[in-house]
Amino acid sequence: QSLYWAYITMITTGFGDIVPLTLPETLWCIFSMCIGVIVTTCAIANLQLLVTNADAAFVEFQHKKETVGKYMRYRRLPIELQNRIMAFYQYSWDLLKGADEGKILDELPSSLQQQVANFMCRDLIASLPFLRAANTSLLNALAECVEINIYSPKDEIVKKDELIRGTILISRGEVEVLKGQRVERKMRRLDNFSVESLFEKKKSEHTIRARTFCEVFLLPADEFQKCINSQCDKVHIQKMRETANMMSKTASKANKMFGSAEDAIPISGIKKHFHPSSRARYIWDFVILFG
């Protein structure tokens, strides 16, 4: 009876309304309580293991953020730079949930790597007017040459007077084309910049800056020339060159005549807070409407 009392007190089972009267009943109750405790403990342990495994990637991500935070505090980096670094890690987590894309691709055989590259890059490459009629082998070869980069907001992709390495293709996010201190153009998915640099070396007259987190593909001019020289004849290459130059002149004329597809937006001074798409302008219009 003492052992039975100790067990029900420790396990917190029963209220004493039904109690064993004989010794066999008491022993059976003790045995049943022990089995019940073991089963319940195993169930809780398995549930905890399931939750832990499900959040293993997130726990690793949090640990990595803590490590990076300690490093930045040790180096006494500026607060703004620290915030940008942490925002980049958060963006990477939101996008891939802890998956290492480079490691995953390295583990794949070359045939699968080619298929993944085609899926990621082919639409962007084929969107260039002088490559819309290109054959599959040329598009596959160009897809292997593309460089993929992730940029944070306000990162400069291309600086003014910098030698352009090739055509910039926007896969995700939003990019600004700046002329001095004014935004002349905004580029989004399937937009491109400086297609003529694939055929002739030139320096950028604009600053290309990331407006949001963005994924930008670069088609290097050197690799592009190798591909077309090995797979295209001189007549075809000349037609592509003429098309690229015509695209460049057309875009330049459009910017001079209309500014761009969007209004030129000042990025400094008080005027930047009152352009038509600014928040202050929306509030002011609302006040005028209901005031």
Protein Blocks (a to p, Z undefined) as FASTA:
>chain_A
ZZmmmmmmmnogajhlaccfbfklmmmmmmmmmmmmmmmmmmmmmmmmmmmmmmmmmmmm
mmmmmmmmmmmmmnopafklmmmmmmmmmmmmmmnnopafklmmmmpcfklmmmmmmmmm
mmmmmmpmklmmpcfklmmmmmmmpccddddehiafbdghiacfbdcddfbdcddddehj
acfbdcdehiaehkllmmoccddfbdcddfbdcddddddfklmmmmmmmmpcfklmmmmm
mmmmmmmmmmmmmmmmnopabdcddfedjklmmgfkbmklmmmmmmmmmZZ
